[in-house]
Amino acid sequence: MGNLIRVMLVEDNVEYREVIRLALEQESDIKLISQFGTSEIALRWLRDAASADVPDLILLDLRLPGMDGLDSLVCFRELAPKSKVIILTQSDQEKDVLRAIASGASGYLLKSARLSEITEGIRTVFHGGASLDKGVAMYLLESLQQKRSKSDANHLLTDREFEILTLMADGLVKKEIAARLKIGYSTVDTHVAHIYEKLQVTNAPSAVNRAHRLGIFPQHDPEF
């Protein structure tokens, strides 16, 4: 019995609760010990529960009547800090995924997942891992890659090169930039050559366009 994973389910859809109950009944190492239709009732039960009755893992829906899953997640973590939480929802929205993970969820699965994926997710999280829906995991990976790409781009140019590129974007030529910054023309020329090399371009308009696309500085709204 020591390896038995005790699960609480918080889900307002009665039919789906029954689907999960039947699925968990088939697993010898997982036991559904309680189920509730709202966060408020589940939290009230947890407050009064003996320590032996506290679940190892909570399956928590997001869209619940009254207090939704995202708002109640913090409360579940406070009342049962040793209980792992897996969000089980229909929502694959970016803000829901990020907020759930930031609030302490150890897993995020969609209700469209196969029942075998849900039970495997329960085992993974119980044993210290994390369980993410494949589509959600791919989204997070792409999001992190994009942020890293922008971060790398922001460190691509030195402060002086960025300053010169900004003046180039304002339409100034090398001679004007040298006068504005009170540095020699040859110095500006060297910096511009480095900018072109780093951005892999051959002229000022291309450098400015490339910088916009890389997120080095924001795209200016056109003036009319």
Salt bridges, closest charged atoms under 4 A:
GLU11 OE1 - LYS111 NZ 2.70
GLU18 OE2 - ARG21 NH2 2.46
GLU25 OE2 - ARG21 NH1 2.49
GLU27 OE1 - ARG123 NH2 2.51
ASP29 OD2 - ARG123 NE 2.73
ASP56 OD2 - ARG6 NE 3.20
ASP61 OD2 - LYS111 NZ 3.39
ASP71 OD1 - ARG99 NH2 2.58
ASP96 OD2 - ARG63 NH2 2.59
ASP96 OD1 - LYS95 NZ 3.50
GLU117 OE2 - ARG114 NH2 3.40
GLU120 OE1 - ARG123 NH1 3.13
GLU161 OE2 - HIS194 ND1 3.87
GLU161 OE1 - LYS198 NZ 2.82
GLU163 OE1 - ARG160 NH1 2.84
ASP189 OD1 - LYS174 NZ 2.55
